[in-house]
């Protein structure tokens, strides 16, 4: 996001995939973690594309034309997915609490990114409310998805 805000949206597209591969490789459930990361990216691409199409925000574009979510934003969703089974693992099964996290954290992240220059405008109250609703649903959905994927795969033997 900082790269996009500074006119270098390609920077995250180069660096973040390396970090994601390292994260998945170090996970005891490599395949499950990789599937979760890719699924979160797909969900993020679709969600942000719909939000851009609806006029909720307009990101600094890179590679894909507006309204499609740029790769740097998709990678943010993928990075968030890496925390679901690690630092946020205590939220598994706590869908109401994870919804509150999304309700507050989602709009805060988009607003912060906008203030740093990663979007073409600063979201107003209506846009922030839409983001709150979307993220209040997205975060529990990601935890639900992580739980389902985790159950499909037992830890791999190293």
CNS distance restraints for C-alpha pairs under 8 A (distance, minus, plus):
assign (resid   1 and name CA) (resid   5 and name CA) 6.13 0.50 0.50
assign (resid   1 and name CA) (resid   9 and name CA) 7.46 0.50 0.50
assign (resid   1 and name CA) (resid  12 and name CA) 7.33 0.50 0.50
assign (resid   1 and name CA) (resid  72 and name CA) 6.68 0.50 0.50
assign (resid   1 and name CA) (resid  73 and name CA) 7.20 0.50 0.50
assign (resid   1 and name CA) (resid  76 and name CA) 7.63 0.50 0.50
assign (resid   1 and name CA) (resid 113 and name CA) 6.75 0.50 0.50
assign (resid   1 and name CA) (resid 118 and name CA) 6.27 0.50 0.50
assign (resid   2 and name CA) (resid   6 and name CA) 6.13 0.50 0.50
assign (resid   2 and name CA) (resid 113 and name CA) 7.83 0.50 0.50
assign (resid   2 and name CA) (resid 116 and name CA) 7.39 0.50 0.50
assign (resid   2 and name CA) (resid 118 and name CA) 7.19 0.50 0.50
assign (resid   3 and name CA) (resid   7 and name CA) 6.32 0.50 0.50
assign (resid   3 and name CA) (resid   8 and name CA) 4.60 0.50 0.50
assign (resid   3 and name CA) (resid   9 and name CA) 5.08 0.50 0.50
assign (resid   3 and name CA) (resid  10 and name CA) 7.28 0.50 0.50
assign (resid   3 and name CA) (resid  11 and name CA) 5.72 0.50 0.50
assign (resid   3 and name CA) (resid  12 and name CA) 6.38 0.50 0.50
assign (resid   4 and name CA) (resid   8 and name CA) 4.99 0.50 0.50
assign (resid   4 and name CA) (resid   9 and name CA) 3.76 0.50 0.50
assign (resid   4 and name CA) (resid  10 and name CA) 7.42 0.50 0.50
assign (resid   4 and name CA) (resid  11 and name CA) 7.78 0.50 0.50
assign (resid   4 and name CA) (resid  12 and name CA) 7.97 0.50 0.50
assign (resid   4 and name CA) (resid  60 and name CA) 6.42 0.50 0.50
assign (resid   4 and name CA) (resid  72 and name CA) 7.39 0.50 0.50
assign (resid   4 and name CA) (resid 117 and name CA) 7.71 0.50 0.50
assign (resid   4 and name CA) (resid 118 and name CA) 5.53 0.50 0.50
assign (resid   5 and name CA) (resid   9 and name CA) 7.42 0.50 0.50
assign (resid   5 and name CA) (resid  60 and name CA) 7.38 0.50 0.50
assign (resid   5 and name CA) (resid 113 and name CA) 7.62 0.50 0.50
assign (resid   5 and name CA) (resid 116 and name CA) 5.97 0.50 0.50
assign (resid   5 and name CA) (resid 117 and name CA) 4.41 0.50 0.50
assign (resid   5 and name CA) (resid 118 and name CA) 4.09 0.50 0.50
assign (resid   5 and name CA) (resid 119 and name CA) 7.53 0.50 0.50
assign (resid   6 and name CA) (resid 117 and name CA) 7.24 0.50 0.50
assign (resid   6 and name CA) (resid 118 and name CA) 7.84 0.50 0.50
assign (resid   9 and name CA) (resid  13 and name CA) 7.23 0.50 0.50
assign (resid   9 and name CA) (resid  60 and name CA) 7.75 0.50 0.50
assign (resid   9 and name CA) (resid  61 and name CA) 7.80 0.50 0.50
assign (resid   9 and name CA) (resid  62 and name CA) 6.15 0.50 0.50
assign (resid   9 and name CA) (resid  72 and name CA) 6.39 0.50 0.50
assign (resid  10 and name CA) (resid  14 and name CA) 6.42 0.50 0.50
assign (resid  10 and name CA) (resid  62 and name CA) 7.27 0.50 0.50
assign (resid  10 and name CA) (resid  72 and name CA) 7.38 0.50 0.50
assign (resid  11 and name CA) (resid  15 and name CA) 6.29 0.50 0.50
assign (resid  12 and name CA) (resid  16 and name CA) 5.32 0.50 0.50
assign (resid  12 and name CA) (resid  72 and name CA) 5.93 0.50 0.50
assign (resid  12 and name CA) (resid  75 and name CA) 7.72 0.50 0.50
assign (resid  13 and name CA) (resid  17 and name CA) 6.77 0.50 0.50
assign (resid  13 and name CA) (resid  71 and name CA) 6.60 0.50 0.50
assign (resid  13 and name CA) (resid  72 and name CA) 5.78 0.50 0.50
assign (resid  13 and name CA) (resid  75 and name CA) 7.37 0.50 0.50
assign (resid  14 and name CA) (resid  18 and name CA) 7.45 0.50 0.50
assign (resid  15 and name CA) (resid  19 and name CA) 6.74 0.50 0.50
assign (resid  16 and name CA) (resid  20 and name CA) 6.16 0.50 0.50
assign (resid  16 and name CA) (resid  75 and name CA) 6.91 0.50 0.50
assign (resid  16 and name CA) (resid  79 and name CA) 7.88 0.50 0.50
assign (resid  17 and name CA) (resid  21 and name CA) 6.14 0.50 0.50
assign (resid  17 and name CA) (resid  75 and name CA) 7.78 0.50 0.50
assign (resid  18 and name CA) (resid  22 and name CA) 6.30 0.50 0.50
assign (resid  19 and name CA) (resid  23 and name CA) 6.10 0.50 0.50
assign (resid  20 and name CA) (resid  24 and name CA) 6.17 0.50 0.50
assign (resid  20 and name CA) (resid  37 and name CA) 8.00 0.50 0.50
assign (resid  20 and name CA) (resid  78 and name CA) 7.84 0.50 0.50
assign (resid  20 and name CA) (resid  79 and name CA) 7.12 0.50 0.50
assign (resid  20 and name CA) (resid  82 and name CA) 7.76 0.50 0.50
assign (resid  21 and name CA) (resid  25 and name CA) 6.02 0.50 0.50
assign (resid  22 and name CA) (resid  26 and name CA) 6.19 0.50 0.50
assign (resid  23 and name CA) (resid  27 and name CA) 6.34 0.50 0.50
assign (resid  23 and name CA) (resid  82 and name CA) 7.36 0.50 0.50
assign (resid  24 and name CA) (resid  29 and name CA) 7.91 0.50 0.50
assign (resid  24 and name CA) (resid  30 and name CA) 5.17 0.50 0.50
assign (resid  24 and name CA) (resid  31 and name CA) 7.59 0.50 0.50
assign (resid  24 and name CA) (resid  33 and name CA) 5.70 0.50 0.50
assign (resid  24 and name CA) (resid  34 and name CA) 5.67 0.50 0.50
assign (resid  25 and name CA) (resid  30 and name CA) 5.73 0.50 0.50
assign (resid  26 and name CA) (resid  30 and name CA) 7.17 0.50 0.50
assign (resid  27 and name CA) (resid  33 and name CA) 6.96 0.50 0.50
assign (resid  28 and name CA) (resid 155 and name CA) 5.49 0.50 0.50
assign (resid  28 and name CA) (resid 156 and name CA) 6.28 0.50 0.50
assign (resid  29 and name CA) (resid  33 and name CA) 6.03 0.50 0.50
assign (resid  29 and name CA) (resid 150 and name CA) 7.70 0.50 0.50
assign (resid  29 and name CA) (resid 153 and name CA) 6.91 0.50 0.50
assign (resid  29 and name CA) (resid 154 and name CA) 6.84 0.50 0.50
assign (resid  29 and name CA) (resid 155 and name CA) 4.88 0.50 0.50
assign (resid  29 and name CA) (resid 156 and name CA) 6.00 0.50 0.50
assign (resid  30 and name CA) (resid  34 and name CA) 6.08 0.50 0.50
assign (resid  30 and name CA) (resid 156 and name CA) 7.45 0.50 0.50
assign (resid  31 and name CA) (resid  35 and name CA) 6.15 0.50 0.50
assign (resid  31 and name CA) (resid 153 and name CA) 7.55 0.50 0.50
assign (resid  32 and name CA) (resid  36 and name CA) 6.16 0.50 0.50
assign (resid  32 and name CA) (resid 149 and name CA) 5.82 0.50 0.50
assign (resid  32 and name CA) (resid 150 and name CA) 5.88 0.50 0.50
assign (resid  32 and name CA) (resid 152 and name CA) 7.64 0.50 0.50
assign (resid  32 and name CA) (resid 153 and name CA) 6.09 0.50 0.50
assign (resid  33 and name CA) (resid  37 and name CA) 6.16 0.50 0.50
assign (resid  33 and name CA) (resid  82 and name CA) 7.55 0.50 0.50
assign (resid  33 and name CA) (resid 150 and name CA) 7.91 0.50 0.50
assign (resid  34 and name CA) (resid  38 and name CA) 6.27 0.50 0.50
assign (resid  35 and name CA) (resid  39 and name CA) 6.00 0.50 0.50
assign (resid  35 and name CA) (resid 149 and name CA) 7.58 0.50 0.50
assign (resid  36 and name CA) (resid  40 and name CA) 6.01 0.50 0.50
assign (resid  36 and name CA) (resid  81 and name CA) 6.78 0.50 0.50
assign (resid  36 and name CA) (resid 145 and name CA) 7.41 0.50 0.50
assign (resid  36 and name CA) (resid 146 and name CA) 6.16 0.50 0.50
assign (resid  36 and name CA) (resid 149 and name CA) 6.93 0.50 0.50
assign (resid  37 and name CA) (resid  41 and name CA) 6.27 0.50 0.50
assign (resid  37 and name CA) (resid  78 and name CA) 5.04 0.50 0.50
assign (resid  37 and name CA) (resid  79 and name CA) 7.54 0.50 0.50
assign (resid  37 and name CA) (resid  81 and name CA) 5.57 0.50 0.50
assign (resid  37 and name CA) (resid  82 and name CA) 6.73 0.50 0.50
assign (resid  38 and name CA) (resid  42 and name CA) 6.30 0.50 0.50
assign (resid  38 and name CA) (resid  78 and name CA) 6.81 0.50 0.50
assign (resid  39 and name CA) (resid  43 and name CA) 6.17 0.50 0.50
assign (resid  40 and name CA) (resid  44 and name CA) 5.93 0.50 0.50
assign (resid  40 and name CA) (resid  77 and name CA) 5.91 0.50 0.50
assign (resid  40 and name CA) (resid  78 and name CA) 5.52 0.50 0.50
assign (resid  40 and name CA) (resid  81 and name CA) 6.18 0.50 0.50
assign (resid  40 and name CA) (resid 142 and name CA) 7.02 0.50 0.50
assign (resid  41 and name CA) (resid  45 and name CA) 6.03 0.50 0.50
assign (resid  41 and name CA) (resid  74 and name CA) 5.20 0.50 0.50
assign (resid  41 and name CA) (resid  75 and name CA) 6.52 0.50 0.50
assign (resid  41 and name CA) (resid  77 and name CA) 5.56 0.50 0.50
assign (resid  41 and name CA) (resid  78 and name CA) 5.03 0.50 0.50
assign (resid  42 and name CA) (resid  46 and name CA) 6.28 0.50 0.50
assign (resid  42 and name CA) (resid  74 and name CA) 7.55 0.50 0.50
assign (resid  43 and name CA) (resid  47 and name CA) 5.96 0.50 0.50
assign (resid  44 and name CA) (resid  48 and name CA) 5.82 0.50 0.50
assign (resid  44 and name CA) (resid  73 and name CA) 7.72 0.50 0.50
assign (resid  44 and name CA) (resid  74 and name CA) 5.58 0.50 0.50
assign (resid  44 and name CA) (resid  77 and name CA) 5.61 0.50 0.50
assign (resid  44 and name CA) (resid  78 and name CA) 7.97 0.50 0.50
assign (resid  45 and name CA) (resid  49 and name CA) 5.92 0.50 0.50
assign (resid  45 and name CA) (resid  68 and name CA) 7.50 0.50 0.50
assign (resid  45 and name CA) (resid  69 and name CA) 5.50 0.50 0.50
assign (resid  45 and name CA) (resid  70 and name CA) 7.89 0.50 0.50
assign (resid  45 and name CA) (resid  73 and name CA) 7.70 0.50 0.50
assign (resid  45 and name CA) (resid  74 and name CA) 5.47 0.50 0.50
assign (resid  46 and name CA) (resid  50 and name CA) 6.23 0.50 0.50
assign (resid  46 and name CA) (resid  69 and name CA) 7.64 0.50 0.50
assign (resid  47 and name CA) (resid  51 and name CA) 6.26 0.50 0.50
assign (resid  48 and name CA) (resid  52 and name CA) 6.03 0.50 0.50
assign (resid  48 and name CA) (resid  68 and name CA) 7.67 0.50 0.50
assign (resid  48 and name CA) (resid  69 and name CA) 5.62 0.50 0.50
assign (resid  49 and name CA) (resid  53 and name CA) 6.03 0.50 0.50
assign (resid  49 and name CA) (resid  67 and name CA) 5.69 0.50 0.50
assign (resid  49 and name CA) (resid  68 and name CA) 4.82 0.50 0.50
assign (resid  49 and name CA) (resid  69 and name CA) 4.89 0.50 0.50
assign (resid  50 and name CA) (resid  54 and name CA) 6.04 0.50 0.50
assign (resid  50 and name CA) (resid  67 and name CA) 7.75 0.50 0.50
assign (resid  51 and name CA) (resid  55 and name CA) 6.27 0.50 0.50
assign (resid  51 and name CA) (resid  56 and name CA) 5.30 0.50 0.50
assign (resid  51 and name CA) (resid  57 and name CA) 6.69 0.50 0.50
assign (resid  52 and name CA) (resid  56 and name CA) 5.71 0.50 0.50
assign (resid  52 and name CA) (resid  57 and name CA) 5.36 0.50 0.50
assign (resid  52 and name CA) (resid  58 and name CA) 5.59 0.50 0.50
assign (resid  52 and name CA) (resid  59 and name CA) 7.80 0.50 0.50
assign (resid  52 and name CA) (resid  66 and name CA) 7.54 0.50 0.50
assign (resid  52 and name CA) (resid  67 and name CA) 5.41 0.50 0.50
assign (resid  52 and name CA) (resid  68 and name CA) 7.39 0.50 0.50
assign (resid  52 and name CA) (resid  69 and name CA) 7.48 0.50 0.50
assign (resid  53 and name CA) (resid  67 and name CA) 5.33 0.50 0.50
assign (resid  56 and name CA) (resid 123 and name CA) 7.22 0.50 0.50
assign (resid  56 and name CA) (resid 127 and name CA) 5.14 0.50 0.50
assign (resid  56 and name CA) (resid 130 and name CA) 7.46 0.50 0.50
assign (resid  56 and name CA) (resid 131 and name CA) 7.86 0.50 0.50
assign (resid  57 and name CA) (resid 119 and name CA) 6.94 0.50 0.50
assign (resid  57 and name CA) (resid 120 and name CA) 7.72 0.50 0.50
assign (resid  57 and name CA) (resid 121 and name CA) 7.05 0.50 0.50
assign (resid  57 and name CA) (resid 122 and name CA) 7.91 0.50 0.50
assign (resid  57 and name CA) (resid 123 and name CA) 6.54 0.50 0.50
assign (resid  57 and name CA) (resid 127 and name CA) 7.41 0.50 0.50
assign (resid  58 and name CA) (resid  66 and name CA) 7.82 0.50 0.50
assign (resid  58 and name CA) (resid  67 and name CA) 7.85 0.50 0.50
assign (resid  58 and name CA) (resid 119 and name CA) 5.45 0.50 0.50
assign (resid  58 and name CA) (resid 120 and name CA) 5.70 0.50 0.50
assign (resid  58 and name CA) (resid 121 and name CA) 7.00 0.50 0.50
assign (resid  59 and name CA) (resid  69 and name CA) 7.63 0.50 0.50
assign (resid  59 and name CA) (resid  70 and name CA) 7.55 0.50 0.50
assign (resid  59 and name CA) (resid 118 and name CA) 5.93 0.50 0.50
assign (resid  59 and name CA) (resid 119 and name CA) 4.04 0.50 0.50
assign (resid  59 and name CA) (resid 120 and name CA) 6.12 0.50 0.50
assign (resid  60 and name CA) (resid  70 and name CA) 7.87 0.50 0.50
assign (resid  60 and name CA) (resid 118 and name CA) 5.49 0.50 0.50
assign (resid  60 and name CA) (resid 119 and name CA) 5.11 0.50 0.50
assign (resid  60 and name CA) (resid 120 and name CA) 6.34 0.50 0.50
assign (resid  61 and name CA) (resid  65 and name CA) 6.76 0.50 0.50
assign (resid  61 and name CA) (resid  66 and name CA) 6.81 0.50 0.50
assign (resid  61 and name CA) (resid  69 and name CA) 7.86 0.50 0.50
assign (resid  61 and name CA) (resid  70 and name CA) 5.80 0.50 0.50
assign (resid  62 and name CA) (resid  70 and name CA) 5.42 0.50 0.50
assign (resid  62 and name CA) (resid  71 and name CA) 7.00 0.50 0.50
assign (resid  62 and name CA) (resid  72 and name CA) 7.72 0.50 0.50
assign (resid  63 and name CA) (resid  70 and name CA) 6.61 0.50 0.50
assign (resid  63 and name CA) (resid  71 and name CA) 7.42 0.50 0.50
assign (resid  64 and name CA) (resid  68 and name CA) 5.92 0.50 0.50
assign (resid  64 and name CA) (resid  69 and name CA) 7.12 0.50 0.50
assign (resid  64 and name CA) (resid  70 and name CA) 5.78 0.50 0.50
assign (resid  64 and name CA) (resid  71 and name CA) 7.81 0.50 0.50
assign (resid  65 and name CA) (resid  70 and name CA) 7.97 0.50 0.50
assign (resid  69 and name CA) (resid  73 and name CA) 6.45 0.50 0.50
assign (resid  69 and name CA) (resid  74 and name CA) 6.86 0.50 0.50
assign (resid  70 and name CA) (resid  74 and name CA) 6.60 0.50 0.50
assign (resid  71 and name CA) (resid  75 and name CA) 6.14 0.50 0.50
assign (resid  72 and name CA) (resid  76 and name CA) 6.55 0.50 0.50
assign (resid  73 and name CA) (resid  77 and name CA) 6.77 0.50 0.50
assign (resid  74 and name CA) (resid  78 and name CA) 6.44 0.50 0.50
assign (resid  75 and name CA) (resid  79 and name CA) 6.04 0.50 0.50
assign (resid  76 and name CA) (resid  80 and name CA) 6.19 0.50 0.50
assign (resid  77 and name CA) (resid  81 and name CA) 6.32 0.50 0.50
assign (resid  78 and name CA) (resid  82 and name CA) 6.77 0.50 0.50
assign (resid  79 and name CA) (resid  83 and name CA) 7.30 0.50 0.50
assign (resid  80 and name CA) (resid  84 and name CA) 7.15 0.50 0.50
assign (resid  81 and name CA) (resid  85 and name CA) 7.96 0.50 0.50
assign (resid  81 and name CA) (resid 142 and name CA) 7.54 0.50 0.50
assign (resid  82 and name CA) (resid  86 and name CA) 7.05 0.50 0.50
assign (resid  83 and name CA) (resid  87 and name CA) 5.28 0.50 0.50
assign (resid  83 and name CA) (resid  88 and name CA) 5.65 0.50 0.50
assign (resid  83 and name CA) (resid  89 and name CA) 7.58 0.50 0.50
assign (resid  84 and name CA) (resid  88 and name CA) 4.96 0.50 0.50
assign (resid  84 and name CA) (resid  89 and name CA) 5.56 0.50 0.50
assign (resid  84 and name CA) (resid  92 and name CA) 7.96 0.50 0.50
assign (resid  84 and name CA) (resid 142 and name CA) 7.93 0.50 0.50
assign (resid  84 and name CA) (resid 143 and name CA) 6.68 0.50 0.50
assign (resid  84 and name CA) (resid 146 and name CA) 7.21 0.50 0.50
assign (resid  85 and name CA) (resid  89 and name CA) 4.64 0.50 0.50
assign (resid  85 and name CA) (resid 146 and name CA) 7.49 0.50 0.50
assign (resid  88 and name CA) (resid  92 and name CA) 7.74 0.50 0.50
assign (resid  91 and name CA) (resid  95 and name CA) 7.38 0.50 0.50
assign (resid  91 and name CA) (resid  97 and name CA) 7.18 0.50 0.50
assign (resid  91 and name CA) (resid  98 and name CA) 6.29 0.50 0.50
assign (resid  91 and name CA) (resid 143 and name CA) 7.69 0.50 0.50
assign (resid  92 and name CA) (resid 143 and name CA) 5.93 0.50 0.50
assign (resid  92 and name CA) (resid 144 and name CA) 7.58 0.50 0.50
assign (resid  92 and name CA) (resid 147 and name CA) 7.10 0.50 0.50
assign (resid  93 and name CA) (resid 143 and name CA) 7.39 0.50 0.50
assign (resid  93 and name CA) (resid 144 and name CA) 7.41 0.50 0.50
assign (resid  94 and name CA) (resid  98 and name CA) 6.15 0.50 0.50
assign (resid  95 and name CA) (resid  99 and name CA) 5.97 0.50 0.50
assign (resid  95 and name CA) (resid 140 and name CA) 5.14 0.50 0.50
assign (resid  95 and name CA) (resid 143 and name CA) 7.69 0.50 0.50
assign (resid  96 and name CA) (resid 100 and name CA) 6.39 0.50 0.50
assign (resid  96 and name CA) (resid 140 and name CA) 7.59 0.50 0.50
assign (resid  97 and name CA) (resid 101 and name CA) 6.36 0.50 0.50
assign (resid  98 and name CA) (resid 102 and name CA) 6.28 0.50 0.50
assign (resid  98 and name CA) (resid 136 and name CA) 7.51 0.50 0.50
assign (resid  98 and name CA) (resid 139 and name CA) 5.99 0.50 0.50
assign (resid  98 and name CA) (resid 140 and name CA) 5.47 0.50 0.50
assign (resid  98 and name CA) (resid 143 and name CA) 7.97 0.50 0.50
assign (resid  99 and name CA) (resid 103 and name CA) 5.95 0.50 0.50
assign (resid  99 and name CA) (resid 135 and name CA) 7.31 0.50 0.50
assign (resid  99 and name CA) (resid 136 and name CA) 4.23 0.50 0.50
assign (resid  99 and name CA) (resid 137 and name CA) 6.23 0.50 0.50
assign (resid  99 and name CA) (resid 138 and name CA) 7.83 0.50 0.50
assign (resid  99 and name CA) (resid 139 and name CA) 6.03 0.50 0.50
assign (resid  99 and name CA) (resid 140 and name CA) 5.65 0.50 0.50
assign (resid 100 and name CA) (resid 104 and name CA) 6.24 0.50 0.50
assign (resid 100 and name CA) (resid 136 and name CA) 6.24 0.50 0.50
assign (resid 101 and name CA) (resid 105 and name CA) 5.54 0.50 0.50
assign (resid 101 and name CA) (resid 106 and name CA) 7.73 0.50 0.50
assign (resid 101 and name CA) (resid 136 and name CA) 7.20 0.50 0.50
assign (resid 101 and name CA) (resid 139 and name CA) 7.47 0.50 0.50
assign (resid 102 and name CA) (resid 106 and name CA) 5.10 0.50 0.50
assign (resid 102 and name CA) (resid 107 and name CA) 7.99 0.50 0.50
assign (resid 102 and name CA) (resid 132 and name CA) 6.76 0.50 0.50
assign (resid 102 and name CA) (resid 135 and name CA) 4.53 0.50 0.50
assign (resid 102 and name CA) (resid 136 and name CA) 4.41 0.50 0.50
assign (resid 102 and name CA) (resid 137 and name CA) 7.33 0.50 0.50
assign (resid 102 and name CA) (resid 138 and name CA) 7.10 0.50 0.50
assign (resid 102 and name CA) (resid 139 and name CA) 5.45 0.50 0.50
assign (resid 102 and name CA) (resid 140 and name CA) 7.96 0.50 0.50
assign (resid 103 and name CA) (resid 107 and name CA) 7.08 0.50 0.50
assign (resid 103 and name CA) (resid 131 and name CA) 7.74 0.50 0.50
assign (resid 103 and name CA) (resid 132 and name CA) 4.36 0.50 0.50
assign (resid 103 and name CA) (resid 133 and name CA) 6.31 0.50 0.50
assign (resid 103 and name CA) (resid 134 and name CA) 7.87 0.50 0.50
assign (resid 103 and name CA) (resid 135 and name CA) 5.65 0.50 0.50
assign (resid 103 and name CA) (resid 136 and name CA) 4.45 0.50 0.50
assign (resid 104 and name CA) (resid 108 and name CA) 6.28 0.50 0.50
assign (resid 104 and name CA) (resid 132 and name CA) 6.52 0.50 0.50
assign (resid 105 and name CA) (resid 109 and name CA) 5.97 0.50 0.50
assign (resid 105 and name CA) (resid 135 and name CA) 7.91 0.50 0.50
assign (resid 106 and name CA) (resid 110 and name CA) 6.43 0.50 0.50
assign (resid 106 and name CA) (resid 131 and name CA) 6.41 0.50 0.50
assign (resid 106 and name CA) (resid 132 and name CA) 6.15 0.50 0.50
assign (resid 106 and name CA) (resid 135 and name CA) 5.37 0.50 0.50
assign (resid 106 and name CA) (resid 136 and name CA) 7.86 0.50 0.50
assign (resid 107 and name CA) (resid 111 and name CA) 5.92 0.50 0.50
assign (resid 107 and name CA) (resid 128 and name CA) 5.43 0.50 0.50
assign (resid 107 and name CA) (resid 129 and name CA) 7.65 0.50 0.50
assign (resid 107 and name CA) (resid 131 and name CA) 5.30 0.50 0.50
assign (resid 107 and name CA) (resid 132 and name CA) 5.53 0.50 0.50
assign (resid 107 and name CA) (resid 135 and name CA) 7.67 0.50 0.50
assign (resid 108 and name CA) (resid 112 and name CA) 5.95 0.50 0.50
assign (resid 109 and name CA) (resid 113 and name CA) 6.08 0.50 0.50
assign (resid 110 and name CA) (resid 114 and name CA) 6.07 0.50 0.50
assign (resid 111 and name CA) (resid 115 and name CA) 6.17 0.50 0.50
assign (resid 111 and name CA) (resid 122 and name CA) 6.70 0.50 0.50
assign (resid 111 and name CA) (resid 123 and name CA) 6.43 0.50 0.50
assign (resid 111 and name CA) (resid 128 and name CA) 7.76 0.50 0.50
assign (resid 112 and name CA) (resid 116 and name CA) 6.25 0.50 0.50
assign (resid 113 and name CA) (resid 117 and name CA) 6.33 0.50 0.50
assign (resid 113 and name CA) (resid 118 and name CA) 5.28 0.50 0.50
assign (resid 113 and name CA) (resid 119 and name CA) 6.96 0.50 0.50
assign (resid 114 and name CA) (resid 118 and name CA) 5.15 0.50 0.50
assign (resid 114 and name CA) (resid 119 and name CA) 4.84 0.50 0.50
assign (resid 114 and name CA) (resid 120 and name CA) 7.30 0.50 0.50
assign (resid 114 and name CA) (resid 121 and name CA) 6.58 0.50 0.50
assign (resid 114 and name CA) (resid 122 and name CA) 5.34 0.50 0.50
assign (resid 114 and name CA) (resid 123 and name CA) 7.40 0.50 0.50
assign (resid 115 and name CA) (resid 122 and name CA) 6.48 0.50 0.50
assign (resid 123 and name CA) (resid 127 and name CA) 5.46 0.50 0.50
assign (resid 123 and name CA) (resid 128 and name CA) 6.22 0.50 0.50
assign (resid 124 and name CA) (resid 128 and name CA) 6.16 0.50 0.50
assign (resid 125 and name CA) (resid 129 and name CA) 6.14 0.50 0.50
assign (resid 126 and name CA) (resid 130 and name CA) 6.33 0.50 0.50
assign (resid 127 and name CA) (resid 131 and name CA) 6.20 0.50 0.50
assign (resid 128 and name CA) (resid 132 and name CA) 6.06 0.50 0.50
assign (resid 129 and name CA) (resid 133 and name CA) 6.32 0.50 0.50
assign (resid 130 and name CA) (resid 134 and name CA) 6.18 0.50 0.50
assign (resid 131 and name CA) (resid 135 and name CA) 5.94 0.50 0.50
assign (resid 132 and name CA) (resid 136 and name CA) 5.87 0.50 0.50
assign (resid 133 and name CA) (resid 137 and name CA) 6.48 0.50 0.50
assign (resid 134 and name CA) (resid 138 and name CA) 6.04 0.50 0.50
assign (resid 135 and name CA) (resid 139 and name CA) 5.86 0.50 0.50
assign (resid 136 and name CA) (resid 140 and name CA) 7.10 0.50 0.50
assign (resid 137 and name CA) (resid 141 and name CA) 6.19 0.50 0.50
assign (resid 138 and name CA) (resid 142 and name CA) 6.09 0.50 0.50
assign (resid 139 and name CA) (resid 143 and name CA) 6.36 0.50 0.50
assign (resid 140 and name CA) (resid 144 and name CA) 6.05 0.50 0.50
assign (resid 141 and name CA) (resid 145 and name CA) 6.06 0.50 0.50
assign (resid 142 and name CA) (resid 146 and name CA) 6.02 0.50 0.50
assign (resid 143 and name CA) (resid 147 and name CA) 6.15 0.50 0.50
assign (resid 144 and name CA) (resid 148 and name CA) 6.32 0.50 0.50
assign (resid 145 and name CA) (resid 149 and name CA) 6.13 0.50 0.50
assign (resid 146 and name CA) (resid 150 and name CA) 5.93 0.50 0.50
assign (resid 147 and name CA) (resid 151 and name CA) 6.24 0.50 0.50
assign (resid 148 and name CA) (resid 152 and name CA) 6.55 0.50 0.50
assign (resid 149 and name CA) (resid 153 and name CA) 6.83 0.50 0.50
assign (resid 150 and name CA) (resid 154 and name CA) 7.44 0.50 0.50
